[in-house]
Amino acid sequence: MAELKAAPVEMGFLLSRVSLQLKELQRDGRVVEDAIARSLLGDELSIKENLANLQGIDAIVQTLGELEKYIGNLSNQACREHLVDINFSIREIKLRDLARSLVGPVTEAIVDGDGGISGEVDLF
């Protein structure tokens, strides 16, 4: 692949691009999730559909790995003196373990605006 060159960008723009990539991964994951559900419920998929879903899973895993490297490298360049208030962003996360891992070690539950514990989700 040809080397890409990019000018320095604002942090907000950078994060919006990463967010878009994650949104696309979520969409792709839902397609695969739906196919697996159809298969489990007895809706037989063709070999071609199964192969396409496996390729979709592979693309998701590879993209996540590349985003991990991208964000990891960016974090090494981040200004340590610039502090960011993450409280609103964390309150928006509905998965408790993810919220806790993004905050770091916490001793108290993360409570949302309605008094509920953030991250308690009914899966089905």
All heavy atoms as an XYZ file, in Angstrom:
947
protein
N       0.846     -1.179      0.000
C       0.000      0.000      0.000
C       0.889      1.239      0.000
O       1.899      1.294      0.690
C      -0.903     -0.006      1.237
C      -1.776      1.226      1.324
S      -3.067      1.147      2.587
C      -2.169      1.684      4.009
N       0.480      2.223     -0.748
C       1.227      3.484     -0.792
C       1.132      4.185      0.556
O       0.102      4.132      1.232
C       0.670      4.389     -1.888
N       2.216      4.830      0.944
C       2.231      5.541      2.211
C       1.305      6.745      2.145
O       1.352      7.527      1.200
C       3.646      5.991      2.540
C       3.755      6.638      3.896
C       5.182      7.014      4.237
O       6.109      6.377      3.723
O       5.342      7.952      5.029
N       0.440      6.859      3.151
C      -0.468      7.999      3.228
C       0.192      9.118      4.007
O       0.860      8.871      5.007
C      -1.777      7.612      3.928
C      -2.631      6.562      3.233
C      -3.825      6.203      4.116
C      -3.117      7.067      1.888
N       0.010     10.327      3.556
C       0.529     11.502      4.263
C      -0.671     12.346      4.675
O      -1.603     12.542      3.900
C       1.435     12.337      3.349
C       2.683     11.621      2.905
C       3.696     11.586      4.011
C       4.996     10.995      3.485
N       5.998     10.881      4.473
N      -0.626     12.836      5.880
C      -1.713     13.674      6.377
C      -1.132     14.835      7.158
O      -0.139     14.692      7.868
C      -2.647     12.863      7.272
N      -1.780     15.971      7.021
C      -1.393     17.150      7.798
C      -1.890     16.971      9.230
O      -2.836     16.218      9.477
C      -2.011     18.401      7.174
N      -1.265     17.628     10.185
C      -1.774     17.578     11.556
C      -3.242     18.005     11.592
O      -3.675     18.853     10.817
C      -0.886     18.580     12.301
C       0.382     18.607     11.513
C      -0.047     18.442     10.081
N      -4.003     17.369     12.461
C      -5.443     17.645     12.548
C      -5.831     17.974     13.980
O      -5.125     17.625     14.931
C      -6.289     16.455     12.050
C      -6.030     16.179     10.585
C      -6.033     15.206     12.877
N      -6.991     18.603     14.121
C      -7.540     18.890     15.444
C      -8.002     17.582     16.085
O      -8.466     16.671     15.401
C      -8.740     19.825     15.326
C      -8.397     21.196     14.796
C      -9.649     22.056     14.606
O     -10.736     21.656     15.057
O      -9.508     23.105     13.986
N      -7.888     17.512     17.401
C      -8.258     16.307     18.128
C      -9.720     15.933     17.882
O     -10.044     14.758     17.701
C      -8.011     16.488     19.631
C      -8.306     15.250     20.446
S      -7.238     13.841     20.048
C      -5.776     14.311     20.923
N     -10.616     16.915     17.839
C     -12.032     16.622     17.607
C     -12.259     15.946     16.269
O     -13.037     14.999     16.162
N     -11.584     16.412     15.234
C     -11.704     15.805     13.915
C     -11.182     14.370     13.943
O     -11.818     13.447     13.427
C     -10.931     16.633     12.873
C     -10.925     16.018     11.508
C     -12.034     16.130     10.678
C      -9.812     15.323     11.056
C     -12.033     15.543      9.421
C      -9.808     14.744      9.797
C     -10.925     14.850      8.972
N     -10.033     14.187     14.557
C      -9.438     12.867     14.648
C     -10.389     11.895     15.348
O     -10.649     10.793     14.860
C      -8.119     12.979     15.412
C      -7.333     11.705     15.591
C      -5.862     12.009     15.439
C      -7.608     11.147     16.959
N     -10.928     12.313     16.480
C     -11.827     11.438     17.229
C     -13.114     11.159     16.463
O     -13.660     10.058     16.538
C     -12.131     12.049     18.600
C     -10.941     12.083     19.561
C     -11.308     12.834     20.831
C     -10.438     10.687     19.873
N     -13.599     12.131     15.696
C     -14.816     11.902     14.917
C     -14.568     10.860     13.830
O     -15.445     10.055     13.526
C     -15.346     13.204     14.313
O     -14.517     13.652     13.265
N     -13.366     10.849     13.254
C     -13.033      9.845     12.237
C     -12.957      8.448     12.866
O     -13.423      7.475     12.284
C     -11.708     10.191     11.549
C     -11.685     11.531     10.841
C     -12.683     11.640      9.728
N     -12.355     10.673      8.681
C     -13.137     10.397      7.649
N     -14.264     11.015      7.498
N     -12.778      9.513      6.767
N     -12.375      8.339     14.046
C     -12.312      7.052     14.737
C     -13.725      6.605     15.106
O     -14.089      5.433     14.940
C     -11.405      7.124     15.988
C     -11.509      5.848     16.812
C      -9.958      7.381     15.584
N     -14.546      7.530     15.577
C     -15.927      7.215     15.927
C     -16.690      6.676     14.724
O     -17.457      5.713     14.839
C     -16.620      8.465     16.478
O     -17.964      8.202     16.760
N     -16.488      7.271     13.569
C     -17.148      6.804     12.350
C     -16.721      5.377     12.015
O     -17.550      4.538     11.652
C     -16.838      7.748     11.186
C     -17.434      7.364      9.842
C     -18.958      7.345      9.899
C     -16.959      8.327      8.768
N     -15.452      5.097     12.150
C     -14.964      3.738     11.886
C     -15.602      2.736     12.844
O     -16.000      1.640     12.448
C     -13.441      3.673     12.003
C     -12.710      4.382     10.898
C     -12.988      3.751      9.544
O     -12.896      2.532      9.382
N     -13.327      4.571      8.577
N     -15.723      3.114     14.106
C     -16.337      2.223     15.090
C     -17.824      2.027     14.801
O     -18.359      0.927     14.974
C     -16.109      2.765     16.494
C     -14.648      2.729     16.953
C     -14.481      3.474     18.267
C     -14.150      1.296     17.070
N     -18.492      3.069     14.338
C     -19.907      2.956     13.960
C     -20.062      1.965     12.807
O     -20.985      1.142     12.801
C     -20.443      4.332     13.563
C     -21.908      4.335     13.221
C     -22.365      5.752     12.897
C     -23.850      5.788     12.587
N     -24.306      7.156     12.320
N     -19.160      2.033     11.842
C     -19.208      1.096     10.721
C     -18.927     -0.333     11.181
O     -19.553     -1.283     10.698
C     -18.223      1.528      9.637
C     -18.664      2.793      8.929
C     -17.654      3.315      7.919
O     -16.609      2.660      7.676
O     -17.909      4.400      7.365
N     -18.030     -0.502     12.135
C     -17.773     -1.831     12.686
C     -19.012     -2.378     13.384
O     -19.324     -3.566     13.276
C     -16.609     -1.789     13.675
C     -15.216     -1.716     13.077
C     -14.195     -1.458     14.169
C     -14.895     -2.985     12.316
N     -19.706     -1.511     14.099
C     -20.932     -1.936     14.772
C     -21.966     -2.395     13.744
O     -22.598     -3.432     13.908
C     -21.503     -0.798     15.620
C     -22.772     -1.199     16.349
C     -23.388     -0.033     17.094
O     -23.394      1.081     16.614
N     -23.931     -0.321     18.254
N     -22.113     -1.643     12.679
C     -23.057     -2.002     11.611
C     -22.680     -3.357     11.021
O     -23.522     -4.243     10.866
C     -23.053     -0.926     10.528
C     -24.014     -1.213      9.374
C     -23.645     -0.484      8.108
N     -22.323     -0.931      7.661
C     -21.414     -0.140      7.120
N     -21.642      1.133      6.954
N     -20.246     -0.622      6.736
N     -21.410     -3.532     10.706
C     -20.949     -4.795     10.129
C     -21.153     -5.952     11.107
O     -21.521     -7.061     10.703
C     -19.475     -4.701      9.739
C     -19.233     -3.702      8.616
O     -20.208     -3.275      7.951
O     -18.053     -3.333      8.410
N     -20.904     -5.702     12.376
C     -21.108     -6.724     13.401
C     -22.556     -7.144     13.508
O     -22.861     -8.327     13.701
N     -23.460     -6.199     13.353
C     -24.886     -6.525     13.417
C     -25.315     -7.401     12.241
O     -26.172     -8.259     12.386
C     -25.717     -5.255     13.481
C     -25.648     -4.630     14.856
C     -26.728     -3.602     15.062
N     -26.720     -3.225     16.466
C     -26.736     -1.979     16.884
N     -26.766     -0.984     16.011
N     -26.727     -1.706     18.175
N     -24.719     -7.179     11.085
C     -25.020     -8.025      9.917
C     -24.620     -9.463     10.213
O     -25.384    -10.403      9.973
C     -24.292     -7.485      8.650
C     -24.365     -8.484      7.512
C     -24.883     -6.139      8.238
N     -23.415     -9.644     10.754
C     -22.936    -10.983     11.079
C     -23.775    -11.580     12.211
O     -24.144    -12.762     12.170
C     -21.434    -10.954     11.442
C     -20.961    -12.303     11.926
C     -20.612    -10.494     10.243
N     -24.086    -10.779     13.212
C     -24.906    -11.239     14.331
C     -26.260    -11.740     13.830
O     -26.744    -12.796     14.245
C     -25.097    -10.092     15.323
C     -25.953    -10.438     16.515
C     -26.153     -9.229     17.417
O     -26.438     -8.117     16.898
O     -26.040     -9.398     18.633
N     -26.867    -11.002     12.908
C     -28.158    -11.394     12.344
C     -28.043    -12.714     11.587
O     -28.900    -13.588     11.707
C     -28.679    -10.295     11.412
C     -30.012    -10.646     10.808
O     -30.974    -10.877     11.576
O     -30.096    -10.705      9.550
N     -26.976    -12.874     10.820
C     -26.778    -14.112     10.065
C     -26.609    -15.305     11.001
O     -27.163    -16.383     10.751
C     -25.571    -13.977      9.147
N     -25.860    -15.112     12.082
C     -25.672    -16.198     13.046
C     -27.001    -16.540     13.709
O     -27.349    -17.712     13.871
C     -24.598    -15.830     14.090
C     -23.227    -15.784     13.425
C     -24.597    -16.825     15.260
C     -22.129    -15.198     14.296
N     -27.775    -15.533     14.069
C     -29.086    -15.767     14.683
C     -29.991    -16.537     13.722
O     -30.684    -17.481     14.130
C     -29.723    -14.444     15.084
N     -29.991    -16.134     12.451
C     -30.803    -16.839     11.454
C     -30.384    -18.297     11.363
O     -31.228    -19.195     11.290
C     -30.665    -16.174     10.083
C     -31.396    -14.862      9.969
C     -31.255    -14.169      8.615
N     -31.087    -15.047      7.476
C     -30.246    -14.807      6.473
N     -29.481    -13.729      6.466
N     -30.154    -15.646      5.457
N     -29.093    -18.534     11.382
C     -28.576    -19.889     11.293
C     -28.989    -20.714     12.505
O     -29.415    -21.862     12.383
C     -27.056    -19.855     11.165
O     -26.528    -21.155     11.123
N     -28.885    -20.127     13.693
C     -29.248    -20.833     14.920
C     -30.745    -21.143     14.986
O     -31.155    -22.134     15.581
C     -28.831    -20.023     16.148
C     -27.327    -19.930     16.392
C     -27.032    -18.975     17.542
C     -26.736    -21.303     16.678
N     -31.537    -20.287     14.366
C     -32.988    -20.485     14.367
C     -33.448    -21.402     13.243
O     -34.638    -21.580     13.026
C     -33.704    -19.134     14.280
C     -33.490    -18.227     15.497
C     -34.086    -16.852     15.251
C     -34.101    -18.860     16.745
N     -32.493    -21.971     12.521
C     -32.831    -22.955     11.500
C     -32.956    -22.412     10.093
O     -33.284    -23.150      9.178
N     -32.703    -21.149      9.886
C     -32.738    -20.561      8.554
C     -31.391    -20.845      7.898
O     -30.409    -20.169      8.146
C     -32.981    -19.048      8.641
C     -33.152    -18.400      7.288
O     -33.254    -19.129      6.283
O     -33.181    -17.152      7.241
N     -31.343    -21.903      7.100
C     -30.072    -22.334      6.520
C     -29.501    -21.290      5.579
O     -30.191    -20.747      4.733
C     -30.270    -23.655      5.788
C     -30.722    -24.749      6.728
C     -30.061    -26.063      6.427
O     -29.131    -26.098      5.622
O     -30.493    -27.047      7.025
N     -28.231    -21.007      5.774
C     -27.520    -20.071      4.914
C     -26.724    -20.847      3.881
O     -26.244    -21.953      4.147
C     -26.583    -19.193      5.747
C     -27.220    -18.373      6.858
C     -26.140    -17.633      7.636
C     -28.226    -17.393      6.298
N     -26.570    -20.259      2.733
C     -25.764    -20.903      1.703
C     -24.291    -20.838      2.092
O     -23.893    -20.047      2.952
C     -25.980    -20.212      0.356
O     -25.389    -18.915      0.391
N     -23.501    -21.669      1.442
C     -22.057    -21.636      1.678
C     -21.518    -20.253      1.347
O     -20.670    -19.708      2.062
C     -21.346    -22.733      0.864
C     -21.729    -24.102      1.425
C     -19.836    -22.544      0.874
C     -21.198    -25.274      0.638
N     -22.024    -19.659      0.291
C     -21.585    -18.316     -0.114
C     -21.892    -17.294      0.990
O     -21.051    -16.454      1.311
C     -22.283    -17.920     -1.416
C     -21.834    -16.608     -1.974
C     -22.524    -16.318     -3.307
C     -22.068    -14.977     -3.850
N     -22.689    -14.676     -5.142
N     -23.091    -17.395      1.590
C     -23.451    -16.473      2.676
C     -22.565    -16.707      3.902
O     -22.126    -15.752      4.543
C     -24.920    -16.637      3.062
C     -25.896    -16.094      2.050
C     -27.331    -16.409      2.416
O     -27.653    -17.618      2.582
O     -28.120    -15.461      2.552
N     -22.309    -17.981      4.225
C     -21.453    -18.287      5.369
C     -20.033    -17.768      5.150
O     -19.422    -17.212      6.066
C     -21.433    -19.786      5.655
C     -22.671    -20.245      6.394
O     -23.202    -19.531      7.237
N     -23.139    -21.438      6.067
N     -19.515    -17.945      3.944
C     -18.175    -17.435      3.648
C     -18.136    -15.916      3.726
O     -17.176    -15.336      4.248
C     -17.717    -17.918      2.268
C     -17.342    -19.399      2.182
C     -17.035    -19.781      0.734
C     -16.176    -19.717      3.093
N     -19.177    -15.263      3.229
C     -19.240    -13.792      3.303
C     -19.269    -13.338      4.753
O     -18.619    -12.349      5.116
C     -20.464    -13.280      2.551
N     -19.989    -14.049      5.612
C     -20.042    -13.693      7.030
C     -18.703    -13.922      7.716
O     -18.289    -13.125      8.552
C     -21.158    -14.461      7.737
C     -22.519    -13.951      7.343
O     -22.728    -12.751      7.200
N     -23.460    -14.856      7.128
N     -18.021    -15.007      7.361
C     -16.690    -15.240      7.919
C     -15.719    -14.151      7.482
O     -14.903    -13.681      8.276
C     -16.168    -16.614      7.508
C     -16.789    -17.803      8.235
C     -16.331    -19.112      7.599
C     -16.454    -17.773      9.716
N     -15.820    -13.734      6.228
C     -14.975    -12.638      5.753
C     -15.331    -11.348      6.493
O     -14.449    -10.541      6.806
C     -15.139    -12.446      4.246
C     -14.485    -13.536      3.440
C     -14.734    -13.381      1.946
O     -15.778    -12.905      1.528
N     -13.757    -13.803      1.160
N     -16.619    -11.160      6.786
C     -17.038     -9.985      7.545
C     -16.448     -9.973      8.941
O     -15.964     -8.943      9.418
N     -16.466    -11.129      9.606
C     -15.870    -11.226     10.940
C     -14.373    -10.945     10.864
O     -13.818    -10.215     11.694
C     -16.133    -12.615     11.565
C     -17.618    -12.764     11.893
C     -15.282    -12.827     12.812
C     -18.022    -14.177     12.278
N     -13.710    -11.510      9.865
C     -12.274    -11.286      9.697
C     -11.975     -9.802      9.490
O     -11.038     -9.264     10.085
C     -11.752    -12.105      8.513
C     -10.258    -11.963      8.337
O      -9.516    -12.225      9.299
O      -9.833    -11.567      7.229
N     -12.788     -9.130      8.673
C     -12.584     -7.693      8.436
C     -12.793     -6.892      9.718
O     -12.042     -5.952     10.001
C     -13.530     -7.202      7.337
N     -13.778     -7.267     10.516
C     -14.033     -6.580     11.784
C     -12.835     -6.741     12.715
O     -12.346     -5.768     13.297
C     -15.330     -7.115     12.448
C     -16.555     -6.676     11.640
C     -15.436     -6.655     13.903
C     -17.848     -7.387     12.037
N     -12.348     -7.963     12.849
C     -11.214     -8.231     13.743
C      -9.967     -7.486     13.268
O      -9.255     -6.869     14.070
C     -10.965     -9.754     13.857
C      -9.653    -10.047     14.572
C     -12.124    -10.420     14.573
N      -9.698     -7.518     11.956
C      -8.533     -6.810     11.440
C      -8.662     -5.301     11.644
O      -7.684     -4.634     12.024
C      -8.350     -7.107      9.948
C      -7.820     -8.500      9.684
C      -7.527     -8.699      8.211
O      -6.884     -7.863      7.596
N      -8.001     -9.805      7.661
N      -9.849     -4.760     11.407
C     -10.061     -3.320     11.582
C      -9.881     -2.922     13.030
O      -9.258     -1.897     13.336
C     -11.450     -2.903     11.065
O     -11.569     -3.289      9.686
C     -11.671     -1.410     11.198
N     -10.413     -3.716     13.950
C     -10.228     -3.428     15.373
C      -8.751     -3.441     15.744
O      -8.285     -2.587     16.505
C     -11.001     -4.430     16.235
C     -12.509     -4.246     16.263
C     -13.181     -5.449     16.920
C     -12.886     -2.954     16.972
N      -8.004     -4.382     15.210
C      -6.571     -4.436     15.484
C      -5.839     -3.207     14.963
O      -4.964     -2.656     15.639
N      -6.201     -2.762     13.762
C      -5.567     -1.574     13.194
C      -5.958     -0.311     13.965
O      -5.126      0.568     14.195
C      -5.925     -1.435     11.711
C      -5.390     -2.559     10.837
C      -3.877     -2.672     10.861
O      -3.189     -1.644     10.701
O      -3.373     -3.798     11.055
N      -7.227     -0.214     14.381
C      -7.651      0.938     15.178
C      -6.938      0.959     16.523
O      -6.583      2.022     17.029
C      -9.170      0.939     15.375
C      -9.997      1.371     14.181
C     -11.487      1.131     14.445
C      -9.750      2.833     13.842
N      -6.705     -0.222     17.091
C      -5.984     -0.294     18.360
C      -4.578      0.280     18.195
O      -4.114      1.064     19.024
C      -5.924     -1.749     18.837
C      -5.195     -1.933     20.160
C      -3.686     -2.120     20.002
O      -3.260     -2.708     18.984
O      -2.935     -1.674     20.886
N      -3.898     -0.080     17.115
C      -2.559      0.456     16.875
C      -2.607      1.966     16.642
O      -1.783      2.714     17.173
C      -1.912     -0.227     15.663
C      -1.486     -1.653     15.931
C      -0.684     -2.231     14.785
C      -1.591     -2.675     13.670
N      -0.911     -3.427     12.601
N      -3.577      2.406     15.858
C      -3.730      3.830     15.536
C      -3.940      4.653     16.797
O      -3.233      5.629     17.056
C      -4.908      3.975     14.580
C      -5.234      5.373     14.135
C      -4.407      6.055     13.252
C      -6.397      6.005     14.558
C      -4.722      7.329     12.806
C      -6.718      7.281     14.119
C      -5.886      7.935     13.247
O      -6.196      9.196     12.807
N      -4.882      4.223     17.617
C      -5.182      4.968     18.847
C      -4.023      4.856     19.832
O      -3.674      5.825     20.509
C      -6.508      4.482     19.466
C      -7.669      4.885     18.543
C      -6.711      5.055     20.865
C      -8.997      4.285     18.909
N      -3.389      3.695     19.903
C      -2.225      3.538     20.774
C      -1.101      4.484     20.393
O      -0.493      5.126     21.252
N      -0.827      4.593     19.098
C       0.220      5.513     18.637
C      -0.169      6.962     18.894
O       0.671      7.781     19.275
C       0.517      5.298     17.150
C       1.259      4.007     16.902
O       2.038      3.559     17.728
N       0.999      3.386     15.772
N      -1.443      7.292     18.686
C      -1.893      8.661     18.953
C      -1.779      8.996     20.436
O      -1.429     10.122     20.793
C      -3.333      8.857     18.481
C      -3.540      8.834     16.970
C      -5.022      8.831     16.655
C      -2.843     10.015     16.313
N      -2.067      8.018     21.287
C      -2.005      8.291     22.728
C      -0.579      8.632     23.150
O      -0.382      9.381     24.108
C      -2.537      7.104     23.529
O      -1.641      6.014     23.474
N       0.405      8.104     22.442
C       1.794      8.430     22.760
C       2.143      9.871     22.411
O       3.121     10.413     22.911
C       2.739      7.474     22.026
C       2.637      6.061     22.542
O       2.314      5.827     23.700
N       2.867      5.103     21.665
N       1.358     10.486     21.529
C       1.606     11.867     21.121
C       0.762     12.870     21.909
O       0.956     14.072     21.797
C       1.260     12.049     19.634
C       2.091     11.230     18.701
C       1.644     11.453     17.267
O       1.518     12.591     16.837
N       1.400     10.380     16.555
N      -0.178     12.369     22.681
C      -1.110     13.256     23.382
C      -0.383     14.102     24.422
O       0.529     13.636     25.096
C      -2.206     12.432     24.056
N      -0.829     15.320     24.527
C      -0.290     16.252     25.509
C      -0.734     15.808     26.902
O      -1.922     15.717     27.184
C      -0.793     17.667     25.195
S      -0.339     18.880     26.425
N       0.194     15.526     27.760
C      -0.121     15.027     29.105
C      -0.719     16.115     30.004
O      -1.402     15.816     30.970
C       1.138     14.466     29.771
C       1.843     13.399     28.968
C       1.124     12.076     29.063
N       1.884     11.051     28.345
C       1.342     10.257     27.431
N       0.085     10.366     27.121
N       2.070      9.343     26.833
N      -0.488     17.367     29.669
C      -0.969     18.459     30.510
C      -2.434     18.805     30.220
O      -3.094     19.438     31.024
C      -0.111     19.718     30.311
C       1.308     19.577     30.835
C       2.219     18.802     29.886
O       1.995     18.861     28.662
O       3.124     18.120     30.377
N      -2.921     18.420     29.063
C      -4.299     18.749     28.689
C      -5.237     17.688     29.261
O      -5.218     16.540     28.843
C      -4.447     18.818     27.169
C      -5.822     19.148     26.728
N      -6.320     20.425     26.783
C      -6.808     18.368     26.238
C      -7.558     20.416     26.344
N      -7.875     19.175     25.999
N      -6.043     18.080     30.233
C      -6.976     17.159     30.867
C      -8.334     17.257     30.188
O      -8.769     18.339     29.785
C      -7.100     17.467     32.352
C      -5.800     17.394     33.149
C      -6.055     17.730     34.612
C      -5.149     16.022     33.017
N      -9.014     16.121     30.081
C     -10.309     16.058     29.423
C     -11.342     15.554     30.423
O     -11.134     14.538     31.087
C     -10.247     15.095     28.211
C     -11.591     14.963     27.548
C      -9.185     15.556     27.229
N     -12.468     16.256     30.515
C     -13.570     15.817     31.373
C     -14.326     14.723     30.633
O     -14.960     14.970     29.602
C     -14.493     16.991     31.682
C     -15.627     16.620     32.633
O     -15.803     15.412     32.936
O     -16.343     17.532     33.063
N     -14.266     13.492     31.140
C     -14.882     12.364     30.461
C     -16.212     11.940     31.094
O     -16.818     10.962     30.668
C     -13.930     11.153     30.425
C     -13.581     10.685     31.834
C     -12.692     11.478     29.610
C     -12.840      9.365     31.870
N     -16.698     12.689     32.071
C     -17.894     12.272     32.799
C     -19.105     12.089     31.897
O     -19.805     11.086     31.985
C     -18.200     13.254     33.929
C     -17.194     13.111     35.041
O     -17.128     12.077     35.681
N     -16.380     14.126     35.246
N     -19.395     13.037     31.007
C     -20.547     12.906     30.112
C     -20.372     11.689     29.210
O     -21.294     10.889     29.029
C     -20.738     14.169     29.264
C     -21.812     14.006     28.230
C     -23.148     14.075     28.580
C     -21.483     13.762     26.905
C     -24.148     13.895     27.631
C     -22.468     13.583     25.946
C     -23.809     13.650     26.313
N     -19.185     11.543     28.658
C     -18.931     10.424     27.744
C     -19.102      9.084     28.434
O     -19.659      8.142     27.862
C     -17.521     10.537     27.159
O     -17.401     11.725     26.412
N     -18.637      8.967     29.650
C     -18.761      7.716     30.398
C     -20.222      7.432     30.736
O     -20.672      6.295     30.669
C     -17.890      7.758     31.680
C     -16.411      7.732     31.301
C     -18.234      6.626     32.642
C     -15.964      6.482     30.558
N     -20.986      8.475     31.075
C     -22.408      8.267     31.389
C     -23.178      7.722     30.192
O     -24.191      7.052     30.357
C     -23.043      9.571     31.866
C     -22.711      9.927     33.295
C     -23.615     11.028     33.824
N     -23.483     12.273     33.080
C     -22.611     13.236     33.343
N     -21.782     13.093     34.361
N     -22.574     14.328     32.628
N     -22.719      7.995     28.994
C     -23.385      7.529     27.778
C     -23.143      6.043     27.504
O     -23.837      5.429     26.716
C     -22.917      8.343     26.572
C     -23.330      9.797     26.616
C     -24.824      9.970     26.439
O     -25.363      9.474     25.440
O     -25.449     10.608     27.316
N     -22.148      5.455     28.154
C     -21.802      4.052     27.924
C     -22.700      3.170     28.779
O     -22.784      3.342     29.988
C     -20.308      3.809     28.225
C     -19.480      4.569     27.201
C     -19.980      2.318     28.211
C     -18.003      4.482     27.403
N     -23.358      2.228     28.127
C     -24.317      1.359     28.811
C     -23.714      0.047     29.289
O     -24.364     -0.714     29.981
C     -25.502      1.053     27.884
C     -26.196      2.287     27.364
C     -26.786      3.110     28.486
C     -27.528      4.310     27.927
N     -27.354      5.506     28.703
N     -22.488     -0.239     28.903
C     -21.827     -1.472     29.320
C     -20.922     -1.173     30.515
O     -19.895     -0.522     30.387
C     -21.011     -2.058     28.166
C     -21.813     -2.397     26.910
C     -20.881     -2.811     25.781
C     -22.826     -3.484     27.192
N     -21.318     -1.664     31.674
C     -20.637     -1.351     32.929
C     -19.141     -1.649     32.885
O     -18.324     -0.814     33.255
C     -21.290     -2.115     34.085
C     -20.616     -1.864     35.428
C     -21.142     -2.769     36.540
N     -20.922     -4.157     36.195
C     -21.889     -5.083     36.117
N     -23.124     -4.771     36.370
N     -21.614     -6.319     35.779
N     -18.778     -2.845     32.441
C     -17.360     -3.217     32.444
C     -16.553     -2.339     31.500
O     -15.405     -1.975     31.805
C     -17.189     -4.691     32.085
C     -17.714     -5.616     33.175
O     -17.915     -5.153     34.320
O     -17.929     -6.810     32.882
N     -17.131     -1.973     30.361
C     -16.432     -1.082     29.435
C     -16.251      0.291     30.066
O     -15.162      0.866     30.029
C     -17.201     -0.959     28.115
C     -16.616      0.027     27.103
C     -15.198     -0.355     26.720
C     -17.520      0.105     25.879
N     -17.307      0.817     30.662
C     -17.213      2.126     31.312
C     -16.130      2.116     32.383
O     -15.307      3.028     32.460
C     -18.558      2.517     31.914
N     -16.114      1.079     33.174
C     -15.109      0.993     34.245
C     -13.697      0.893     33.681
O     -12.771      1.494     34.212
C     -15.410     -0.182     35.161
C     -16.595      0.099     36.049
C     -16.830     -0.990     37.038
N     -17.923     -0.592     37.912
C     -18.461     -1.380     38.813
N     -18.015     -2.604     38.959
N     -19.440     -0.948     39.563
N     -13.536      0.145     32.606
C     -12.188      0.016     32.057
C     -11.717      1.324     31.424
O     -10.531      1.625     31.426
C     -12.111     -1.128     31.044
O     -12.793     -0.803     29.856
N     -12.642      2.122     30.889
C     -12.273      3.404     30.302
C     -11.940      4.446     31.362
O     -11.130      5.333     31.129
C     -13.391      3.920     29.385
C     -13.591      3.112     28.102
C     -14.847      3.573     27.387
C     -12.378      3.202     27.201
N     -12.562      4.328     32.519
C     -12.297      5.269     33.614
C     -11.024      4.870     34.344
O     -10.269      5.724     34.789
C     -13.495      5.298     34.600
C     -13.147      6.049     35.865
C     -14.703      5.928     33.934
N     -10.795      3.589     34.444
C      -9.678      3.092     35.236
C     -10.245      2.492     36.504
O     -11.460      2.353     36.653
N      -9.403      2.132     37.436
C      -9.908      1.523     38.662
C     -10.872      2.462     39.393
O     -10.557      3.618     39.641
C      -8.650      1.297     39.503
C      -7.512      1.392     38.541
C      -7.967      2.276     37.425
N     -12.065      1.960     39.662
C     -13.046      2.737     40.417
C     -13.545      1.896     41.576
O     -13.560      0.684     41.509
C     -14.260      3.173     39.545
C     -13.842      4.154     38.501
C     -14.959      1.993     38.928
N     -13.959      2.566     42.620
C     -14.484      1.850     43.780
C     -15.984      2.035     43.913
O     -16.620      1.328     44.662
C     -13.796      2.329     45.070
O     -13.974      3.748     45.181
C     -12.320      2.009     45.050
N     -16.544      2.997     43.186
C     -17.976      3.240     43.257
C     -18.632      2.934     41.924
O     -18.021      3.047     40.871
C     -18.250      4.711     43.596
C     -17.699      5.149     44.922
C     -17.956      6.628     45.176
O     -18.923      7.163     44.618
O     -17.176      7.224     45.904
N     -19.917      2.567     41.962
C     -20.667      2.339     40.738
C     -20.852      3.665     40.002
O     -20.895      4.727     40.609
C     -22.036      1.742     41.076
N     -20.952      3.571     38.698
C     -21.211      4.754     37.879
C     -22.723      4.887     37.761
O     -23.400      4.007     37.221
C     -20.560      4.613     36.493
C     -19.042      4.490     36.671
C     -20.929      5.783     35.606
C     -18.309      4.117     35.417
N     -23.271      5.973     38.293
C     -24.712      6.166     38.350
C     -25.132      7.149     37.264
O     -24.532      8.216     37.116
C     -25.134      6.687     39.748
C     -26.631      6.899     39.811
C     -24.666      5.731     40.840
N     -26.180      6.767     36.511
C     -26.644      7.658     35.444
C     -27.572      8.728     36.014
O     -27.848      8.763     37.214
C     -27.311      6.878     34.313
C     -28.575      6.136     34.732
O     -29.214      6.534     35.739
O     -28.940      5.176     34.037
N     -28.065      9.608     35.134
C     -28.892     10.729     35.551
C     -30.200     10.321     36.213
O     -30.781     11.071     36.990
N     -30.689      9.097     35.906
C     -31.939      8.611     36.493
C     -31.707      7.818     37.777
O     -32.643      7.261     38.344
C     -32.682      7.718     35.494
C     -33.078      8.471     34.243
O     -33.397      9.674     34.344
O     -33.061      7.854     33.154
N     -30.464      7.753     38.207
C     -30.148      7.027     39.433
C     -29.852      5.560     39.216
O     -29.603      4.822     40.158
N     -29.868      5.095     37.953
C     -29.564      3.701     37.659
C     -28.069      3.474     37.582
O     -27.294      4.408     37.385
N     -27.682      2.252     37.758
C     -26.271      1.896     37.654
C     -25.938      1.750     36.170
O     -26.545      0.964     35.464
C     -25.958      0.575     38.391
C     -26.368      0.660     39.858
C     -24.491      0.204     38.241
C     -25.620      1.695     40.657
N     -24.969      2.508     35.707
C     -24.561      2.465     34.302
C     -23.981      1.106     33.989
O     -23.177      0.567     34.732
C     -23.519      3.556     34.019
O     -23.082      3.462     32.697
N     -24.410      0.533     32.867
C     -23.836     -0.718     32.412
C     -24.701     -1.919     32.675
O     -24.416     -3.001     32.195
N     -25.781     -1.788     33.423
C     -26.653     -2.909     33.648
C     -27.606     -2.984     32.455
O     -28.512     -2.196     32.298
C     -27.413     -2.763     34.965
C     -26.472     -2.834     36.157
C     -27.188     -2.769     37.489
O     -28.397     -2.467     37.503
O     -26.541     -3.026     38.504
N     -27.347     -3.970     31.603
C     -28.067     -4.071     30.341
C     -28.735     -5.424     30.239
O     -28.152     -6.442     30.561
C     -27.077     -3.895     29.151
C     -27.785     -4.074     27.836
C     -26.407     -2.538     29.222
N     -29.986     -5.421     29.789
C     -30.654     -6.673     29.458
C     -30.206     -7.073     28.064
O     -30.378     -6.300     27.120
C     -32.177     -6.502     29.483
C     -32.705     -6.223     30.872
O     -32.125     -6.755     31.818
O     -33.706     -5.508     30.987
N     -29.621     -8.258     27.937
C     -29.108     -8.666     26.642
C     -30.211     -9.071     25.687
O     -30.110     -8.874     24.501
C     -28.115     -9.819     26.815
C     -26.835     -9.453     27.559
C     -25.952    -10.675     27.727
C     -26.085     -8.354     26.829
N     -31.282     -9.641     26.182
C     -32.362    -10.086     25.295
C     -33.701     -9.692     25.861
O     -33.946     -9.591     26.982
C     -32.305    -11.595     25.076
C     -31.017    -12.038     24.479
C     -30.013    -12.561     25.252
C     -30.811    -11.926     23.119
C     -28.822    -12.978     24.691
C     -29.621    -12.344     22.541
C     -28.628    -12.866     23.329
